[in-house]
């Protein structure tokens, strides 16, 4: 499991714990680095030897995207950009622009340090965001619509 996956899983676990057990805890972004690292370490331990958490083992559906008149279906992590797994010909796209991946049975999109940013439903994203049917992901002038997750 990549460090960005561990980060997302750790944050989700922390926020779930916070919302159901201890609302006095600060939000993830305001927690101490020591506390965040402890949650990341715990999620890494849960991942175990096979590098998958139990939640990653949950069956998930494929990600279906429509870009222009083309349709794409993905079952595993996918990079998008001028040189990604899904290549887009857009002068405003970086070579490796964004990444789609699945965790806990949900698909996410995140920008991977692009120059012009990745946009979800008209808002620039700064961290991994969950996807749902109908979401519009913009990379440069290219718009991809989630048709199914």
Secondary structure, DSSP 8 states (H G I E B T S, - for coil): --HHHHHHHHHHHHHHHHHHT-TTS--GGGS-HHHHHHHHHHHHHHHTTTT--TTTTS----EEEEETTEEEEESS-EEEETTSSEE---TTS-SS-EEEEEETTEEEEEE-S-SS-EEETTEE-SS-EE--TT-EEEETTEEEEEEE-
